[in-house]
């Protein structure tokens, strides 16, 4: 089939490669290059770079509401568009163009965690299970009917980064299967169980040691690696990247030994962290030559 692929971050790259291996990807749409690095030079997105490697035309419109952009989209005469974390809202004239419409790979089991940050929110909420859904896109926010889904458990020690990589692979495999079997019936989403995965606000990232250990642990793992839950240690902001709940009691923020910290109920052992300007380290590496104070802020 003739496929338009629309995506931006690393999460979308495996799907692009999988589709390109079986179908004709006539164009890739991605967010425009953004300034990055010390020199603040424009850097293409992960999908943009992968498309260029594959020899596929890349388009980076700022929006898709201009008639000229919509006409250029229609001129591709695609059978289907596949959308994976693209970052732009598709107006109805765009949704209506492909013969099989626009299909979205969404990293949750809809209708749970519609919205921008489904992987983060699933980990932060302590969900036991998540997955990927292939949804027929419509005007509402992740409200369209679902063509297929794949499920996976969330391990007790998994971070958003761990789950991100597994869901990316699952989504790539599932979309190829769906494209091979189109047209497929789509099931309307359930009216109950709807939750919204709001974009992560950096104000959420500071650890509050007065919260129960289970909540602190989920926050650390859910915000790892970005934006990273953090605490202040003697005035220095330290990102906490991996943890687990352990036995222990003390005043909230009290260091109980190693990098184990008392919470409002129970304790959390930080297993991986990152000091300002340094690379991520295991707790053992970080504590060599660095003694934690008795109390963390």
CORPE-V795709 format. One record per residue. N is the residue number from 1. RES is the residue in one small letter. PSI is psi as a letter, one per 20 degrees, with the letter a starting at -180 (999 if undefined). NEAR is the number of other ideal C-beta (glycine too) atoms within 8 Angstrom. Layout:
# CORPE-V795709
N/RES/PSI/NEAR + N/RES/PSI/NEAR
This chain:
# CORPE-V795709
1/x/r/9 + 2/x/o/11 + 3/x/p/15 + 4/x/p/16 + 5/x/p/18 + 6/x/o/14 + 7/x/r/18 + 8/x/g/12 + 9/x/r/9 + 10/x/h/6 + 11/x/h/12 + 12/x/i/16 + 13/x/g/12 + 14/x/h/10 + 15/x/g/16 + 16/x/g/17 + 17/x/g/11 + 18/x/g/12 + 19/x/g/15 + 20/x/h/11 + 21/x/i/5 + 22/x/i/8 + 23/x/r/9 + 24/x/o/6 + 25/x/o/14 + 26/x/h/10 + 27/x/q/11 + 28/x/p/16 + 29/x/p/12 + 30/x/r/16 + 31/x/q/10 + 32/x/q/7 + 33/x/q/8 + 34/x/q/8 + 35/x/p/6 + 36/x/r/7 + 37/x/r/6 + 38/x/h/3 + 39/x/i/4 + 40/x/k/6 + 41/x/q/7 + 42/x/p/8 + 43/x/p/9 + 44/x/q/9 + 45/x/r/12 + 46/x/g/10 + 47/x/g/15 + 48/x/g/15 + 49/x/g/9 + 50/x/h/11 + 51/x/g/15 + 52/x/h/10 + 53/x/h/6 + 54/x/i/10 + 55/x/k/4 + 56/x/p/11 + 57/x/p/7 + 58/x/p/12 + 59/x/p/9 + 60/x/l/10 + 61/x/q/9 + 62/x/h/4 + 63/x/r/7 + 64/x/k/12 + 65/x/i/6 + 66/x/p/8 + 67/x/h/5 + 68/x/g/6 + 69/x/h/11 + 70/x/h/14 + 71/x/h/8 + 72/x/h/9 + 73/x/g/11 + 74/x/h/8 + 75/x/i/6 + 76/x/i/10 + 77/x/l/6 + 78/x/q/12 + 79/x/h/8 + 80/x/q/16 + 81/x/p/14 + 82/x/p/17 + 83/x/p/12 + 84/x/o/15 + 85/x/l/8 + 86/x/g/13 + 87/x/i/5 + 88/x/q/9 + 89/x/p/4 + 90/x/o/11 + 91/x/r/9 + 92/x/g/6 + 93/x/h/7 + 94/x/g/12 + 95/x/h/12 + 96/x/i/6 + 97/x/g/10 + 98/x/q/10 + 99/x/g/6 + 100/x/j/9 + 101/x/a/11 + 102/x/p/14 + 103/x/p/16 + 104/x/p/13 + 105/x/o/15 + 106/x/p/12 + 107/x/l/12 + 108/x/r/15 + 109/x/n/10 + 110/x/q/13 + 111/x/j/11 + 112/x/p/11 + 113/x/l/14 + 114/x/q/15 + 115/x/a/12 + 116/x/h/6 + 117/x/l/10 + 118/x/h/14 + 119/x/g/13 + 120/x/g/12 + 121/x/h/14 + 122/x/g/16 + 123/x/g/16 + 124/x/h/10 + 125/x/i/7 + 126/x/k/7 + 127/x/q/9 + 128/x/i/5 + 129/x/q/9 + 130/x/b/15 + 131/x/a/12 + 132/x/q/13 + 133/x/q/12 + 134/x/o/14 + 135/x/p/13 + 136/x/o/12 + 137/x/q/11 + 138/x/a/7 + 139/x/h/4 + 140/x/r/6 + 141/x/o/6 + 142/x/k/11 + 143/x/i/8 + 144/x/r/12 + 145/x/q/9 + 146/x/p/13 + 147/x/h/12 + 148/x/q/10 + 149/x/q/11 + 150/x/p/9 + 151/x/q/8 + 152/x/q/11 + 153/x/q/6 + 154/x/o/11 + 155/x/q/6 + 156/x/h/4 + 157/x/j/7 + 158/x/q/9 + 159/x/r/13 + 160/x/h/13 + 161/x/g/8 + 162/x/g/9 + 163/x/h/15 + 164/x/g/11 + 165/x/g/8 + 166/x/g/9 + 167/x/h/15 + 168/x/g/14 + 169/x/g/9 + 170/x/g/12 + 171/x/h/15 + 172/x/g/12 + 173/x/h/10 + 174/x/h/14 + 175/x/h/16 + 176/x/g/11 + 177/x/g/9 + 178/x/g/13 + 179/x/h/14 + 180/x/h/7 + 181/x/j/6 + 182/x/q/9 + 183/x/q/3 + 184/x/q/8 + 185/x/q/4 + 186/x/p/9 + 187/x/p/7 + 188/x/q/5 + 189/x/q/11 + 190/x/q/7 + 191/x/i/5 + 192/x/q/4 + 193/x/j/6 + 194/x/p/10 + 195/x/q/9 + 196/x/p/8 + 197/x/n/13 + 198/x/q/9 + 199/x/q/6 + 200/x/p/10 + 201/x/p/6 + 202/x/h/6 + 203/x/i/5 + 204/x/i/8 + 205/x/i/12 + 206/x/p/8 + 207/x/p/11 + 208/x/o/6 + 209/x/i/13 + 210/x/i/6 + 211/x/q/9 + 212/x/q/9 + 213/x/h/13 + 214/x/h/9 + 215/x/g/9 + 216/x/g/15 + 217/x/g/12 + 218/x/h/12 + 219/x/g/14 + 220/x/g/16 + 221/x/h/14 + 222/x/h/14 + 223/x/j/15 + 224/x/p/15 + 225/x/i/8 + 226/x/p/5 + 227/x/i/6 + 228/x/o/12 + 229/x/q/13 + 230/x/r/11 + 231/x/r/12 + 232/x/p/10 + 233/x/o/10 + 234/x/l/5 + 235/x/i/4 + 236/x/p/8 + 237/x/p/7 + 238/x/p/12 + 239/x/p/10 + 240/x/o/15 + 241/x/h/12 + 242/x/q/11 + 243/x/r/13 + 244/x/q/9 + 245/x/p/10 + 246/x/r/10 + 247/x/q/4 + 248/x/q/9 + 249/x/q/5 + 250/x/a/8 + 251/x/q/6 + 252/x/p/9 + 253/x/i/10 + 254/x/p/11 + 255/x/p/13 + 256/x/j/10 + 257/x/p/4 + 258/x/c/7 + 259/x/l/12 + 260/x/p/13 + 261/x/p/14 + 262/x/q/15 + 263/x/a/15 + 264/x/h/8 + 265/x/o/5 + 266/x/a/13 + 267/x/q/15 + 268/x/p/15 + 269/x/o/13 + 270/x/p/13 + 271/x/h/9 + 272/x/p/13 + 273/x/r/13 + 274/x/o/11 + 275/x/r/9 + 276/x/p/6 + 277/x/j/3 + 278/x/r/7 + 279/x/r/4 + 280/x/q/9 + 281/x/q/11 + 282/x/r/7 + 283/x/h/13 + 284/x/g/6 + 285/x/g/7 + 286/x/h/11 + 287/x/i/11 + 288/x/o/6 + 289/x/j/3 + 290/x/o/6 + 291/x/p/4 + 292/x/q/9 + 293/x/r/8 + 294/x/h/5 + 295/x/p/8 + 296/x/q/12 + 297/x/999/6
